[in-house]
Amino acid sequence: MKAFQTGLVISLLAVSSFAMAEGGADRVFGRMLQSNEKAMAQYAEAQGKAAPAVKHYKYGMKLDIAKVVSVTPSSSACGVVPARMTYEDPQGELHTIEYRVQGFGCPHGG
C-alpha cells in the first residue's frame, strides 16, 4: 500500500513546474491556497500537533507518507496551476508540500 501511495504521489508531483499565467487566476489560486493553509492549521490544532510549514516540492524529494490528510482539488483552469498536499509521516508529524499540476480545463486536452 505504501508503494502505491508513493507511486501516486510521485506521478502527481512529476508535472513540469512552468510559471503560472498572470491575471485573475493567480488571485483565485492564492485564496484557495490560503484557505487550505488555514484549514490545515485548524486540523493540526485539533489533533494537538504543530501546524505544517509549506515546502515547495523539488524533483527527487523523498516523501515519507503514512497518511494523506488533504489534497487541494483539481483545477478546471487551463495550464499549470499550484496544488498542495498535507500528509502525516510515520512519526505522526504533519507536512505540507506545494507542487504544480496541469489543470483539466484546456480545450482539446492541451
N, C-alpha and C positions, 0 to 999 in steps of 0.2 A: 504493500500500500504506500509506504514512504517513497519507494522508487517511482510509483505512478504520480504521486503528488509533486515530487521533484521534477519529473519529466514535464508535467503540465505547467508548472511554474516556469521552467526554462523555456518552453515553447512560447509562453505568453510574453516573456521578457526578451526574447531574441529579436524582437522587432527593431528595425533601424531607428535611431534617435535623431530624426530630422527636426529642424526648428518648426515650431508650431506657427501657423499663419496668424498674422496680426488681425485685430478687429474685435468685434463683439464676442466671438467665440472665446477669446482669452479671458474676458470677464466672467463668462458662464463657467468655464473650467476652473477659474480662480475661486469662485463661490462654491463650486462642488468640492474642491479640494479643502477649502476652509471648513466646510460643513463636515466633511469626513474626518478632518483632524479633531474637530470639537467632539464629534460622536465617539471617536476612539479614546479621547481623554476622559470622557464620561464613562466609557466602558472600563477603562483602566482603573478609575477611581472606584467603581462599583465592585471590581474584582480585588481591590486592595493592592494594586500594582502601580508602578511608575508609568506615566504616560510615555508612549514611544516617541522618540525623535524621528523625523522623516529623513531617510537616507536615499540618495539617488542611486539607482541600480547601475552598475557597470558590468559590462560583459565579463563573464567568468567569475563573478562574485559568488562566494559559497553561501548558500542559504540552508539553515538547519531548521526545517519546518516540522513541527509536531502537530500543529493545528492552525488552519486558516480561520481567522476571525472575521475578516471583512475584505471584500474586493469592490472597488468602485464599479458602477455599472458601465456596460459597454456604451460607446458613444454612437449617436446617429449622425455625427458630423462626418464630413469628407476630409480625410487627411490624417496625419499623425497627431494624436492627442495624448495628454497626460492621463495616467491611471495610478492608483495606489492599491497596495495590498498590505494588510496588517495581519501578522501571524504570531503565534507563540512558539518559542523554541522548546526543546525537551526539558529545559530547566524552568519553564513557565514564564520566561521573560517575554515581553511584547516588543515587536519590531515592526516598523512601517517602512516599506520601500516604495519609491515613486519611479515609474518607468513610462515608456511611450508605447502606445498601441495604435494600430490602424483603425480608424472609425469605419463603420459599415455603411455609411450613408452616401458613398460615391456612386454615381451612375455608372453602369457597366462594370462594377466591381473594381474600378481603378482609382 
